[in-house]
Amino acid sequence: MTDCFEAPEGGCACGQIRYRLSCEPMFVHCCHCKSCQRETGSAFAVNAIIETDRVVLLSGKPETVLTPSDSGKGQKIVRCPTCHVAVWSHYAGPDDKVSFIRAGTLDEPDRTPPDIHIFTASKQPWVQLPADTPSVAIYYDCKDHWSEESLKRRKAVGW
């Protein structure tokens, strides 16, 4: 956590959905799984994990689309009803208590670099991972990578 937090804002492509994060994310994943590749039409998705009550909706009314997931529990993707850009997701584990903000929808996505690369076993072979960022073939134990403060926040939402 920085001493002087400047709340980042973001939104969809057409500008109908605008949001602000009221604090820094707990953690940031760069996910290389085949589902993220399919859903984004790209090689990976970068998700900034934050408590949903810390995502302030500034304008618009997003729609939630339930999509299949490899877990079989589904994923709720929150999209702009006009341009259909995915702005965040909710996964079955923490459900709606935690939002996985699509970092690319932030006005300054460079402020949220990945803390870890996950599901690298299925990453595209041309993607080069930075040597100074942890990476795992599939998933990991949060206790091994998250800060103590982020673990407390995670526990506070019952996840």
C-alpha positions as CSV (number, residue, x, y, z in Angstrom):
1,M,0.0,0.0,0.0
2,T,1.3,3.4,-0.8
3,D,1.2,6.2,1.7
4,C,-0.5,8.6,-0.7
5,F,-3.2,6.6,-2.5
6,E,-4.6,8.2,-5.6
7,A,-7.9,6.4,-6.4
8,P,-7.7,5.0,-9.9
9,E,-10.7,5.2,-12.2
10,G,-11.7,3.2,-15.2
11,G,-14.5,2.3,-17.5
12,C,-15.7,0.6,-20.7
13,A,-14.8,1.6,-24.3
14,C,-17.9,3.8,-24.9
15,G,-17.7,5.6,-21.6
16,Q,-21.2,4.5,-20.3
17,I,-19.7,2.5,-17.4
18,R,-17.3,4.4,-15.1
19,Y,-15.9,3.3,-11.8
20,R,-13.3,4.2,-9.1
21,L,-11.3,1.9,-6.8
22,S,-11.5,3.3,-3.3
23,C,-8.2,1.5,-2.3
24,E,-5.4,-0.4,-3.9
25,P,-6.2,-3.9,-5.1
26,M,-5.3,-6.8,-2.8
27,F,-3.4,-8.6,-5.5
28,V,-3.0,-8.6,-9.3
29,H,-3.0,-11.8,-11.5
30,C,-2.0,-12.1,-15.0
31,C,-3.9,-15.3,-16.1
32,H,-2.8,-17.3,-19.1
33,C,-5.5,-20.0,-18.9
34,K,-7.3,-21.0,-22.0
35,S,-10.6,-19.6,-20.7
36,C,-9.1,-16.1,-20.2
37,Q,-7.6,-16.3,-23.7
38,R,-11.0,-17.1,-25.2
39,E,-12.9,-14.5,-23.1
40,T,-10.5,-11.7,-23.9
41,G,-9.6,-12.7,-27.4
42,S,-6.0,-12.2,-26.3
43,A,-3.1,-14.2,-24.8
44,F,-4.1,-13.4,-21.1
45,A,-6.2,-11.4,-18.8
46,V,-4.9,-9.1,-16.1
47,N,-7.2,-9.0,-13.0
48,A,-6.8,-6.6,-10.1
49,I,-8.5,-8.3,-7.1
50,I,-10.4,-6.0,-4.8
51,E,-13.4,-6.1,-2.4
52,T,-16.6,-5.3,-4.3
53,D,-17.7,-2.7,-1.8
54,R,-14.5,-0.8,-2.7
55,V,-15.5,-0.5,-6.3
56,V,-17.5,2.7,-6.6
57,L,-19.8,2.8,-9.7
58,L,-19.6,6.4,-11.0
59,S,-22.0,6.0,-13.9
60,G,-23.9,3.5,-15.9
61,K,-25.6,0.2,-15.1
62,P,-23.5,-2.8,-16.1
63,E,-25.0,-6.1,-17.0
64,T,-23.9,-9.4,-15.6
65,V,-23.4,-12.4,-17.9
66,L,-22.9,-15.9,-16.5
67,T,-20.3,-17.8,-18.5
68,P,-19.0,-21.4,-18.1
69,S,-15.8,-22.0,-16.3
70,D,-13.3,-24.9,-16.0
71,S,-14.4,-25.3,-12.4
72,G,-18.0,-26.0,-13.5
73,K,-19.2,-23.2,-11.1
74,G,-19.4,-20.5,-13.7
75,Q,-18.1,-17.0,-13.8
76,K,-20.1,-13.8,-13.7
77,I,-18.6,-11.3,-16.2
78,V,-19.8,-7.7,-15.6
79,R,-20.1,-5.9,-18.9
80,C,-21.2,-2.6,-20.4
81,P,-24.7,-3.2,-21.9
82,T,-23.8,-0.9,-24.9
83,C,-20.2,-1.8,-26.0
84,H,-20.1,-5.1,-24.1
85,V,-16.6,-4.6,-22.7
86,A,-15.9,-6.7,-19.6
87,V,-15.0,-4.4,-16.8
88,W,-14.8,-7.0,-14.0
89,S,-15.7,-10.5,-13.0
90,H,-16.9,-12.5,-10.0
91,Y,-15.7,-16.1,-9.5
92,A,-17.5,-18.8,-7.5
93,G,-15.0,-18.9,-4.6
94,P,-15.4,-15.4,-3.3
95,D,-18.6,-14.8,-5.3
96,D,-19.9,-11.2,-5.4
97,K,-17.9,-10.1,-2.3
98,V,-14.7,-9.8,-4.5
99,S,-14.3,-8.2,-7.9
100,F,-11.6,-9.1,-10.4
101,I,-11.2,-5.8,-12.2
102,R,-10.0,-6.1,-15.8
103,A,-6.9,-4.0,-15.4
104,G,-7.0,-2.9,-19.0
105,T,-10.2,-1.0,-18.3
106,L,-8.4,1.3,-15.8
107,D,-7.5,4.7,-17.2
108,E,-3.9,4.0,-16.2
109,P,-3.5,0.2,-16.4
110,D,0.2,0.6,-16.0
111,R,-0.5,1.4,-12.3
112,T,-1.5,-2.3,-11.7
113,P,1.3,-4.5,-13.0
114,P,0.9,-8.2,-12.3
115,D,2.1,-9.6,-8.9
116,I,2.1,-13.1,-10.4
117,H,1.5,-14.9,-13.7
118,I,-0.8,-17.9,-13.3
119,F,-1.7,-20.8,-15.5
120,T,1.5,-20.4,-17.4
121,A,1.3,-24.0,-18.5
122,S,-1.2,-22.9,-21.1
123,K,0.4,-19.5,-21.9
124,Q,1.1,-18.7,-25.6
125,P,4.6,-19.8,-26.4
126,W,5.5,-16.3,-27.8
127,V,4.6,-14.6,-24.5
128,Q,7.8,-13.8,-22.6
129,L,7.4,-13.6,-18.8
130,P,9.4,-11.1,-16.8
131,A,12.1,-12.8,-14.7
132,D,11.3,-10.5,-11.7
133,T,7.6,-11.5,-11.4
134,P,6.6,-14.8,-9.9
135,S,4.9,-17.3,-12.2
136,V,3.2,-20.6,-11.6
137,A,2.2,-23.4,-13.9
138,I,-1.4,-23.5,-12.6
139,Y,-2.4,-21.8,-9.4
140,Y,-0.8,-21.0,-6.0
141,D,-1.3,-20.7,-2.3
142,C,-2.2,-17.1,-1.4
143,K,-0.2,-17.4,1.9
144,D,3.0,-17.8,-0.2
145,H,2.5,-14.6,-2.3
146,W,0.0,-12.2,-0.9
147,S,1.1,-9.5,1.6
148,E,-0.1,-9.8,5.2
149,E,-2.4,-6.8,4.8
150,S,-4.0,-8.3,1.7
151,L,-4.5,-11.7,3.5
152,K,-6.3,-9.8,6.3
153,R,-8.6,-8.1,3.7
154,R,-9.3,-11.4,2.0
155,K,-10.2,-13.0,5.4
156,A,-12.4,-10.1,6.3
157,V,-14.7,-10.8,3.3
158,G,-14.8,-14.5,4.2
159,W,-12.8,-15.8,1.3
